[in-house]
Structure formats: C-alpha cells, structure tokens
Amino acid sequence: MTQLPDKSAVLEWIAANPTLTSKRDIAKAFGVKGAARIDLKRLLKELEAEGHLERRKKTYRDPDRLPPVSVLQVKAPDANGDLFARPLEWHGEGVEPIVLIVPRESDPALGEGDRILARLQVVHEEDHNYEARLIRRIGVAPRRVVGIFRKTAEGGRLLPIDKGSDREWLVTPDATGGAQEGELVEAEQAGPAGRFGLPRARIVLRLGDPSAPRAVSLIAIHQHGIPDDFPDDVLAEADAMKPAGLKGRTDLRDLPLVTIDPVDARDHDDAVYAQPDDDPKNKGGHVIWVAIADVAHYVQPGSRLDREAQKRGNSSYFPDRVVPMLPDRLSGDLCSLHEGVPRACIAVKMRIDAEGNKLSQQFVRGLMRSPATLNYREVQEAQDGNPNDRTGPLLEPVIRPLFAAYAALAAARDRRQPLDLDLPERKVVLDDDGKVVSVAFAPRLDAHRLIEEFMVLANVAAAETLVAKKTPLVFRVHEEPPQDKLESLRDTAEASGFILAKGQVLKTAHLNHLLHQAAGTEDAELINLSTLRSMTQAYYSPKNFGHFGLALQNYAHFTSPIRRYSDLIVHRALIRAHGWGDDGLTVDEIERLEQTAQHISDTERRSMMAERDTTDRYLAAYLSDRLGAEFTGRISGVAHFGVFVKLDETGADGLVPISTLGREYFNFDRDAGTLMGAESGRLIAIGMRARVKLIEAAPVTGGIAFEMLEVADEAYESPGQRGPRGKGRSKRYGKAPKGPSKRKLTRAKAKDAKVKRKVTRQNRQER
C-alpha cells in the first residue's frame, strides 16, 4: 500500500515547488498511486478547510505566506535605487508582503516589469518582509492591450483598437474591473487561450468614452506604454527646487539672448544671439551665442527626477497635450528660459567666418535673462519689414544680426550638402473641445531654418569639444543607407527617367542631385518618399559612426535637455569635462552608456509611433463625416494586400484593399514598389497620381479606406462594373485599354535592365 505523506510534508512541498501544485503533481512527488489518491484528495481538503491552503482551480497555495521559490514582478527602483518586487502568487487576506531583491554581481540587469523566479528568505525589516535572490529571469511584463469593452453573458470581450487587429480577447467575470459596455479600457494578458481559442485579458484601467475628442491621444499614450503620471516623490522633489543663483557661473544677463519658438510652445530651452565679429582678422565674420537651459543643475544623477526622466527618455507631443520628460515645475518654470527672469544655462560662444565656417567655440556655465520670448512668424515678419511692438525695438540690435549670421551658415550648409528632402509637415489644429478644426501643412520660414542651423552648429560644437577632451558621451548617429535599399532607390529613379550616380562612395550630394532633378516634376514626391524610405533610422550611441543625413562626422544632441534625456547626458559630460561641479557625468553613468543609449533610442521610437498613431486617428475623425467624398492624392505605398494613397488636402494615408482593385491576379514587386495586373497589364506604382473615394474612416483605430477611381489620369473601373470571372476584358474594363504609357515603358526597360545585370553577375560568378 502506498504510504500517504503527512500534512507538514505536503505543505513543505507546495512551498518549495510553487509551479508544481496540482493534485497530480503532489501525487507524483510522493508516489501516491491508485486508491491512495482518494486519501490524498481528502488530506488536501482538510488542509484547505483548516486554512493552510487555498484551492485555485486544480492547484493549491498557502494563502498566508510566500513559498521559498516564487515568481515575482520587478517594480521600478525606489528613491534609494533599491529594487522591490510584487509577488504574483500572493493569495493571503492580509497586506501583500514586500519583497526586496538582493542582487549579486553576476546577476543580469533587471528592469521594471521583468518577471523572475527567485528564492525567498523571510526577514523582519522595517521596509520589507522578504529578501529575494534571483534564480532566473522568466519573462517581461504581460502584454498590454487597449480596446473597447463589450459585455457578454460570460463576462465580456475586448476589441483591440490596433489598426488591422481583428482578434478579440476574452474577459472573465472576475476580470472586468467594473468596466461598462462600450468603454475604452486598458487590459493585460491574463493567460493563454481559453474558450473559443481567444486569449484571456484582465482589465487594469478604465479610460472612459472612446468617442470623446481628447481620448485620441490618451489611447496612444496607453497603447504604447508611455508613462503619463509622475510619482508623488518625483513631484515633491521637483517642487522643492529653488532657482539657481550666480555663484560659480558666468554672468550673461546683459546679452540679449532671445527665444524663438512656435507660438504654442510649452517650454523654451534654447536662446540665441549673434553679432558681427570685431576681430579684424575675421572680416565679415560673426559671433554666435546659443544658450541652453541648465537642466543638469536640477536633475542630478541618481535622483528621483533623474530616474523618472531616464525612464521616459523624452517628452511626447500630441495635438492636445504633452507628456513631458520632466514635471512642470522644471519644464514649464525653472528650466524654461522665460522673458525677464534669471535662468541657469550652459552656453556656447562660436565664431564663424564670412563663409559660415566655424573657427572656434567656448562653453560656459552661466546665468542669463532673456529680453523677449518670440515666435517664428513675428520674427520672420520683422525681418521682412513688418515688425510689431515686440520685435520693433529688437530688429536692428538682435534680429538683423541673427539673419546675417544665418546667411553665412546657409552658405556653408549649401557647400556641405546635407540631405535636402522636401517633405512638408502637417499640423492638426483642434478647437477648445478637442475636435479637429483643420489639417494643414505648416509653412517653412527662414526663421525656422535660422534656429535649425544655430542648433546644428551648437550640437557639433558640443560633440567636437567632448571628443577633444576625451570625455564619454552619446552621439546622434545616422548611418548611410544599406546597399539593397540604395539599389531599390536607383531602380525607382531610373524608372522615372532620373539618374542616381553609382560606382563611388555615396554622399548626400548625390542624393540631393537626384532630388533636384525631380523637383517641380510629377515625380518629385515619389523621389522624396523613396529617398526617405531608403534611409536608416537615426539612433543614440556612445560610439561615433557619424551623421550621414547631416553630412557631419561629429554630432550630438545638446540643445533640448528639457525634452530629451540624450541632451542631459551631453550636458553632464560637458560639466565633467570642464570641471564645473560635482553634478557631471558619473563613472556609473559612463559604464551604462551603451544601455542608456539603447533605451532612449527605444523611447524615441515609441513616442514617434504614438504621435503618428494619434495623428492618424485625428485625421480619421476629421474625415469621418465626409464618407463618399472624392479626393486626389498620390500612391505612397504598395503592398501585397493593397495600395496606400496619401491625400493632397490633409496628408492622410488610406488603404485601397487589393480585393477592390479587380478580380484578376496582381503581381507584387517589392523592390520596384509595384502591383501589375496579370491579365490587363495595369501597373500601379508608388508616386502615381490617384483619385479615390472615401469609403471608411474609423477614428478609434485611425483606419481609412478608399475606393480607387483613377490612377495616373486613367479612369479605374469601380468594383460595381466588374464582370464575372473569365469574361472578356471588354466587359470587365469597358473600352479597350490604352497602349502603354511612357512611364510604363520606362519602368519596363528599367526592369529588363535589372534582370540583365543580375544574369551578367551570375555568369561572371560561374566563370
């Protein structure tokens, strides 16, 4: 007869093996077989009745203590940098125990949301009950999803708002979190597929009415996991800050450093001033000052503010709100270079010659006081001869010298030949209720370009200074296009009748020559889009690989520390290099630069995706009451499932599903960016003009769908005119198709030439 274990032995097994606690697991562990299983079942029920165990489906847990080996979820570091964790299998009735992670030197770095298997030891400390030693990392935070909650008899269903996602999630009755029918919610994955093969979700946050205008950016914030609430201790630390004084700083308060920003700017972290160089050896030269908010004075390494800023990585900007990297006490007050108040700054004085070449640079840690907070439009109007009451007194002493220095920098830029893409930026304008009033392309003024050139110059100066002083930093890196994308761009150019040089080291000047060839032609947008798509994405790195797009060897972000953590690192590096104080870059930060650079590159991409998704949703909302309307645009993308068209009026991108293009088979050429009808020979390619009808606009997902009416000035048969499969072409297309256009012939020749090149290469290899 099988020997039945006593109760203490069973409890010890369950505590030591938290993942093997089903009746079958326990029976296998103690060798309980046959009829003895009935006795084991009785013993487990007795332990449950006595309160030693809690039955959860087919497993058992001790409800009042954590097992020696537990699954934990790592929390964010506290104010002292200690890592605590939440026990995921706590089922007691009392307060959830506090677990401190005690790392070993050999342990991998842990981050918020990581799931770990750890060995626990009971302790009786003031701030924690258990200490945990890592066994292994077993996963990251459960997948989060934002969607619309629908009530059902078995709890509910969650309909994700992701564009193109049609898979529902199952929500059990005990996991609804009180969500109401049709409410926008955030949920986390609660387990593998359950009934109906659907993944299970647990609702963790109710976000309100999805149709509310201001819910649009809220959706993106939660969908992409952007932290939008500051912890109380971070706010308390910011609120306790006092303005910096003059001690240890260069007094720049007499310099008329002005800020020039968009009219709706929320913060002002850069100020500029220029004057003719009075050095007779630099005739026609200029002295340029760029002053940047000294965020490093307030956000010091290891502080609560610092850890929260690094976690966020950057500010995220939406049409109706900003999710800042720093609390408003800093971003909107102490670190913002407001008019008429002393503000701490790190400034660089640069001398350029009459041709715009930088001759020297000198950094100082200073105290400034801006005489004016200006916007781009009023500065441009003043320069154009129409000053207002604010810019009038500043026109001759400040604004004219700024534009004179800019003219020299623009000449140097023309010689340097950075990539000159012509892709206007669209701006979504909302009314007070958060509804879209208009979508327009923001004008590009010389005042914008002036500030851009000054900032680029200051960023170069920061990078060059730190390289010369051999101080570690994070560079802004932009590598040259990969060969396959470059070849694809060359094919697109040739098919459009243009030339992209080859057989030499690629320079931005070569790409600019292509862009200038296309300028003013019907293919201009195609070539600009194709060139953009050929580019790699810029990122941050402690290693310097140069900036291809700007045609610069040394480049680092220095000018926006209020909204970018990368710039704060560069400020600390400058403080360390110049010995300005003990708030410079620390040894620990230097050792972690690789990880930090990767993290802030990731958060930058996260913000870009959230901002893009928000714009898409606002555009869909703007167009939702114009269903059936016709629009002109240009084909901006081609995929095996359809064609994307970008509208001229708003810049909105929508999909023409391939199923609506006709019943024939379409051959998809990824390299050429084309679809070609197998029967008709109809070619649809990136850059072609199109006229479409709006058939769907979903504000919640941002999805927009069109019906194709016309491509490349040729009428496209609507779906309702299609004949049955197998009928003659005359019935399917009405009139006989026209002969191939010049564009089609050019593309065909380019494709033939490409094939011949491949065959030639293969023949050479075989020899």
N, C-alpha and C positions, 0 to 999 in steps of 0.2 A: 504494500500500500504506500502511496506517495506521502511523504512527510509534509504536513502543511506548515508554512512559516508562521511565527507568532506576529502579533501586531507591530511590535517595535521593529522587527526586521523589515516588514513591508514599508513602514514609514521611512526607515533609513534608505531603502532602495528608491522610493519615489523622490526623496530629497536629493539623492545623488544622481538620479537619471531623469531630469525633467522632460526629456524628449521621448522617453520610453515608459509611459504611464497608463497605457490601456490595460485592460484586464488580460488580454492576450500576452502583452509584453511582460507583465508581472508573473503570469503563469509560466512563461518560458524561462524567466530568470530563476525561478525556484524549482523548476522541473515538475510543476503541477500538471498532471495529465488525467484524462478520463473523468471518472465520477468526482475526483477530488476538486475539479473546477467548480462544482456546486458549492463545496465548503469554502473555497476561496472567494466566491461571489458573496456568500453570507458574511465572511470576515470583513470584506470591503464595505458592505452595507453597514456593519456595526461601527466601523471607523468613521463612516460618513455621518451616522446618527449621533456619534459622540462628539462630532465637530472637528475631528482630526483631519478629515479630508472633505473636499468639495467636488462633487461629480459634475463634470462638464462634458456632455455627450458621452463618449466612451472612455474618457480619461479621468484620472484623479489627481487632485492637488491639495497640498497642505495650505489652508486658507490664511494662516496666521504667521507664516514665516516663508522666507525665500529659500529655495534649495541651494546646496553648496555650489552647484553649477547652474547658472541661469542665463537666459537670453536678455540682453539689455539694449536700450536705445540711447545713444550718446546725446547729451544736451550740449548747448553752446557753452563755452568756457565762462566761468563767473568772473567777478571783478579781480580776483587774485590769479586768474589764469588756470584754476583747477577745473578738471573735467568731472562732471557728475553724469549719472545715467538713470534712466527710468526703467524699472523692472517691468517687462512686458507680460509676465505671468503672475502678477500680484492680484490675489482674489480675496484678501482679508477684508474685514469690516472696518478696521481702523485706518489711521492715516498711512498713506503709501510710504514705505521706507525710503530713506535717502541713501543712495549708493555713490561712493567716491571711487573713481578709477585711479589706481596707483600704477602708473606706467613704469616699465623697465626700459633701459637704454635701447634694447634690441627691438622693442615694440614699434610697429608702424605708426605713423601719424594718424590720429583719429579725428574725425570732423563731426559736426552736428548732423544728426540723422543716421549715422552709421549704426548698424546692428552688430553686436558682438556676442560671442559666447565667453563667459567669464567665470572664474572660480571666486566664490564669495566667502568672506570671513566676517562673522558678527563682531562689531565693536561698539563701544558705548561712548562715542564722542559727542561733543555739543552740537555739531552741524551735520552729522551723518551716522547711520546705523550699520552700514556695511562698507567694507572695502573690497574692491574688485581687482583681480589680476587677469589680464587678457589671455584667453586661450587662443582664439582666432576670430577674425572678422568674418561675419557670415552674410553681410548684405548691407544695403543702404536703406534710407528711409523708404517706406512703402510708397508706391506710385500714387500721385495725387491727380485728381481729375475735377474739372469744373463743368457743371452741366445743369440741366433743368430737371427738377424732381417731379415725377408723376406717381400719384398714389395708385396702388393696386390692392387686391384682396390679400396678397402675401407680403405686404409691406410697401414696396414701391420699386420703380425703375428710375434709373438715372440716364438721361440722354446727353451725352457729351456735346459740348459746343465746338469742339475742334472741327475746323473745316474739312470735310471729306470723311469724317468719322461717323459711321452709322451703327456701331456696335453698342448696345445698351449694357448697363450694369445693373445687377440685382441688388436691392437693398432690403434686408430682412426687417421685420417689425421692430426689433430692438436696436436697430442701427440707423433709424431715420433722423434722430436728433431733433425731433419736433418739426421737421420741415413740412411746409404746406404745399398743396398742389400748385404746380407752375412756378415754384420759387427757384431762384438761382442759388445753387449750393456748391460748396467745395467738399469733396469726399476723398478718402484714401482707400486703397485696395485693402479689403478685409480677408481675403483668402482666394484660393483658386476657383475655377468654375464650379458653380453649384447647379441648381435646377436649370433646365433649358440650355445648359452649356454656357451660361453667362458668368462673367467674373463678379465676385461679390464686392460691395463697397460699403463703407461706413461713413456717414455724413459727419463732418467735423466742423463745418461753419456754414451758416445761412447768410447769403449775401443780398437777399431782397428781390425786388421786382426786376426781372431781366430786361423789361422794356423801358425802364427808367433811363433817360438820356445819359446820366452820369454813371450808369452801370457799365458802360462800354470799356472805359479804361480799367475799372475795377475787375472786370473779367480777365483782362490781360495780366494784370498785376498778380492775381491769384493763380491763373493758369500757368504762368511762368515762374512762380515761386519767388517773386520779388518781395523782400521784407518791406512792409509799409507802415509799421508801427515801431516807434523807438521804445525800448525797455525803460522803465521808470528810473533805474540807476544811471542810464546814459543821459536822460533828460536832466536829472539832478546835477550831474557833473557839468553839463553844458550851462545850465542856469547859474551855476556858482562861478562861472568865469567872469573876470574883470578885464576891461580894455588894457592893452599893452601900453607901457609908457616909453619915454625916450631913452631910458637907461640902456647902454650897450648898443644903441642904434645910431645910424647916420640921419641927421635931420634933413628931410626932403620936403618939408611943409611949404617952402617957398616956391617949389617947382609946380607949374600949372599942369599937373597930370590929370587929364580928363578921362572919364569912362565913356565909351561909345558902344551901345548895345541895342538889341531890338527894343521897341517901345514897350513891350510887355515883359521885359526881362525880370526874373525873380531875384537874381543876385548879380553882383558886379565884382568880378575877381581880377580884372585887369584894367590898367590905366596907362595912357600913352602921352608922350610929349616929344617934340622934335624942334631943333633949331639949327641954323647954319653953323658949320664948324668954323671957328675963328682962327684956326691954325693955318698960317699962310702956306704951309706945306701940303695942305689938303684943300686946295682951291675948289670951290663948288661942292664940297663935301657937306655932310650933315652929322649931327649928334642926335641919336635916338635914345630915349628912355622908355623902358617898359617896366612897370611896377605891378607886382602880383601879390595878392593877399597872403600874408604870412600865416597860413593855416597851421603850420608846424608848431607855432608858439602855443596854440590852444590844444591841438590834438597831438599829444606826446606818446611815444612808443609804449605799448603795454597798457595804456589807459583804457577805461571802458569805451570812451569815444573812439579810440583807435581801433579796438577790436570790432566795434559795430561798423565803422567806416570801411574797414578791410572786408568784412563780411558782405557788405553791399557792393563794394568795388567801384561804384559810380552812381550818379544820380540818373533817374529815368524820367524822360519828359513826355507828357501826353497833352493833347489839346486842352484838357480841362483841369489838369493838375500836374504837380511834380512830386515824384517820390525822391526826396533828397538823400544824399550820402551823409549829410550832417544835419543835426537838429537846427531849427530856425534861429535859435539864439546865436548860432555861429553863422550859418549860411546866409541868413537874411539880415544879420545885425553886425556882430563883432568882426566877422571876416569879410563883410561886404564893403567895398570902397565907396561909401556914401559921400555925397556932396557936403563939404563944410565941416567934417569931423575928422579928427586924427585917426589914422588906421595903420596898424603894423603891416609892413610889406617886405618882400625881397625884390630888389630892383636891379636891373642891369642897364648899364650905360654903354652904348655901342656907337662906334664911329664908322661911317661908311664914306667912300669916295663919291665923286660925281657920277660914276657909272654904277653905283649901288653895291660895290664890293665891300664886304665887312673888313675893316682894318684892325679893330681891337674890341675888347669887351671887358667890363669890370662889374662885378657883382657886389652889392652892398645889402646889409640888413638895415632897413630904415623905418622911419615914421613919416607918412605922407598925409596931405589933406587936399582932396580933390576940390577944385573950384566949381566944377559942374558935372552933372550926370546927364549925358546927351544920348540921343538915339540916332541911328543911321540916317534916317530920312532928313532930319533937320540939319545934320552936318553936311549932307550932300547938297541940300538946298542952299545952305550958306555958301558953300564952295562955288555953286552955280550962280551966285549973285543975288540970292533971295534970303538973307539972314533974318531970323526972328529976334525977339527981345533977349533971348538967352544966348544965341550964337553971335549976335552982332558984336558985342564987346570982345569976343574971343576970336573973331575972324582973322584979323591980321597977326596978333601975337601967338595964336595957337593953331587955328585950323589951316591957314595957308601954309605954314611951315610943315605941318603934318603931310599935306598933299604933295609938297615939293620933295620931301624925303621919300614918299611913296613912289613918285615918278621915277626916282633913281632906282628903287628896289624893283619896280616893274620892268625896267630895262634889264636889270640883272636876271630877273626871272625869265625874260624872253631869251636871254643867252643860255640860261641853264636848261630850259626846255622841260619843265615838269609836265606830267600828263595833263592835257588840256581837254577834258571831257566837257561836253555841253549837255548836261542833264539837269534841267530846271527843277527846283524843289517845290513841292506842293504844300500848301498851308490850309489846314482845316480851321474854319472860323465858326465859333459857337456863340449862341446868344446867352442871356443870363440864365435861361432854363436848361442849358446844356444841349440844345438842339442845333444841328448843323445849319448855318445860315448860308455859307458859301464854301466852295473849294476852289482855290485859285493858286496859280504858280507865283511864288514870291519873287519880286524883282531883284536882280543882282546889280547893286550900285557900286561905284568906285569906293564909297565909304566902307562897304563890306570888304572889298579887296584890300583896302588900306590896312584894316585891322588884321586880316589874314596874313598879309606879308610881314607886318610887325611881329605877330605871334610866331610865325615860322622862323624869323630871324632870331628871336629870343630863345626858342626851343633849340636851335642849332648852337647858339652861344652856350646854353646850359650843358648840352652834350659835349661840346668841344672842351669846355672848362673842366668837366669831371674826367674826361678821358686824359687830358693833360696832367691832371692832379692824381691820376690813377686811383680814383675813388669809384667803387662799385655803384651801379645804377641800373635802372630798367630802361632799355631803349625802346623806341617805337619802330618796329620792324615791318617792312613791306618788301617781300621778295619778288623777284621778277616772275613773269608768267611761266607755267610749265610748258614744255615743248608741244605736248598734244593739243593744249588749248590755243597755243600760238598758231599751230598748223591749221586748226579749225577756223581761226580768225582770218588767216591768209586765204583760205578757200572761199570764205564769205566775201572777202574784199575782191578777189579775182572774179567771182560770180557777179559782182555788182559793177565790174569794169574798172576797179581801182587796183593799186599795186602796194603791197607791203614788202619792203626790202627783206632779203634773206641772205644767208651765207656770211653773216657778220654778227658781231656781238650786239644783241638787241639793246637799243637805247630808247628812252621816252621820245626822243626827237623823231625816231622812225614811226612811232605810233601817231605822233602829232601830225606828221606829214600825211598819213592816211586820213586822219580826222579832217584835216584842212582840204584834202581832195574832195571829201564827201560834203563839206559844208555848203549849204544852200541847195543841195540836190535832194531828190525824193528819198535817197538812201541815207541821208545824214543821220537820222535817228537809229536806223538799223546798224550803222557802223559804230555809233556811240555805244549802243546797247551791247553789241558784240564785243567791243573792246573792253567794256566794263566786265562782262562775263568772263573774259579771258584772264582777268586779274586774280591774284591770290588775295586772301583776306589779311589785312594788317593785324599785328598782334604785339604783345609786350614780351621782352626777353632780356635777361642780363647779358646775353651775348649780342654783339653788334653785327648784324647782317645787312645794314644799310636800309635806306628807304627808296625803293625803285620809283614809286609814283611821283615823289617829290624831287627825284634825281639828287639825293643828298646822301652822303656817306655817314655822317653823324647826326642823329636826330633823336630827341627825347621830349616827352611831354612835360612841360614846366609851367604852362600858363593858366591852368584851370584846377587848382588844388581843392576848390570848394566842391567840385563835382566829379573829380577823378582821383582815385587813390594813387594811380601811377605818378601823377604830378606831385603828390605829397611825398612820395618816396624820393623823387628828384630834389625836392626842397630840402629834405633831411640830408641827402647826400651833399648838397651844397653847404649846408650848415657844418657838416663833419669836415668837408674839405677845407673850409675857411676858418675852422675853429671858433665859430660864433657862439657856441653854448653847448650844454650837455643834452640838448633835445635833438641832436642829429641822428643819422642812421646808426643803429646799434650793430654790434657783432652778430647778435642773434638774428636780426633782420637780414643782414648780409648773407648769412648761412641759408636763409629761407627764401632768397630772392627768386630762385627758379620756381618754387611752389607758388609764391605770391604772384609772379608774372603770369603763370598759367591760370591761376584763379581769377585775376582781374581781366584777363583775356576772355575767360568764360562768362563773367558777369557782364562784360561789354556786349557780347553776342546775345546774351539773354535779354538785355534791355533793348537792343536793336530789334529782336524778334517781337518783343512785347509792343514796342512802339509801332512797328509795321502792322501787326495784327489789329491794334487799336485803330489805326488809320483806315485799314480795310473795312472794319465794322462801321466806322462813321461814314465812309463812302457808301456802303451798302444801305445804311439808314437814309442817307441823303437821296439815294436813287430809288428807294422802295416805293415811293408814290408816283413813279414815272414808268411803271411797267407798260410795255407795249411801245414805248418811245424808241425812235431810231437815233443812232449816234454814229459818228465817224471816229476812226481810230487807226491804229497800226498793230499788226501782229507782233506781239512781244515775246512769245514763246510757243514752241511746238513740242508736243509730247505724243506718246503712242495712244493716249486716251482723248486727245483733243487739242484745241488751239486756244492760246490766250491772246486776248485783244486788249490793248491799253487805249482808253478813250482820250481823244484830244481835249475835251472840255474839262475833265476833272483829273485825269491821270489814273482813274480807277482801272484795275485789271479784272477781267472776267473770262470765264471759260466757255468756249463753244464745244460741247461734247462731240466726240467723233461720231457718235451714233446719229447725230443730227446732220452730218455732212453728206450723207447719201448711203445707199446700200452697197456700193462697191467696196472692195478692199483697198485700204490705203497703206502704202509702203512708207514706213517711218525711217528717216535717215537722221540719226542722232548727230553725227558730225556736221552735216550740212544744215541741220535745223529745218527739215522739210517733211511734208507729207505729200505723196503723189498717188493719185487715183490709178488703180491697176487697169481699169477699163478706159476711163476718159482721158488719162494723161494729165489731169488737172494738177497743178503744182501749187501748194500752199507753203509759204516760206516766211521766216522771221523778217520783219521790216516791211512787208507788203501792206499797202493801204487797205482798209476794210470798212464796210458799213454794216452795222449789226442792229438787231432789235433786242431790247432788254426783256428777258422772259422770267428772270428770278433775281431777287435781291433780299438776302436774309441778314438783317442787322445783327442777330445773335451770333452767327458764325462768321459773318463777313463774306459769305459766298455770293458771287454774282455770276449769272449765266446768261449767255446771249444766243441768238439765232443768227446765223450768217446770212446776210442779204447780198453782199457784193465784195469781191476780192480783186484787188488790182484793177479797179474800174471796170470789171466784168461782172454782170449780174450772176448771183449764185442762186441756183434753184432752191426754193424753200421746201421743207420736208413734205408739205401737203401736195406738191406737184410730182412727187416720185411715183413711178410706176412699179408694178410687181417685179420681183427679181427675175432676171432672164429676158426681159423685154428689150426691144431695140433701144439704142441710145437716143433716137429721135423722140421717143415717147418720154424717156427719162429726163432729157435736157431741153426739150422743145427744139430750138434751132440747132443746126449742126455747129459744133464748137469751132471757134476761130482757130486759125493757124497759130503756131507757137509764137509767143511774143519775143521781142529782142532779149528781154530779161531771161526768159526760159532757155533760149538758145545759148546765151552766155553761161548760164548755170550748167547746162548740159555739157558744154565744151569744157568747163572747169572740172566737172566730174570725170569726164573722159580723160582729161589730162592727169587727174589724180590717180586714176586706175593705171594709166601708162607708167607713171612714176613708180608705183608700187611694184608693177611687173618688172620694170628695169632693175629696181633694187634687188628683187628676188633672184633675177638672172645673174646679177653680179655676185650675189652670195653663193649661188650654186657653182659658179666658176671657181 
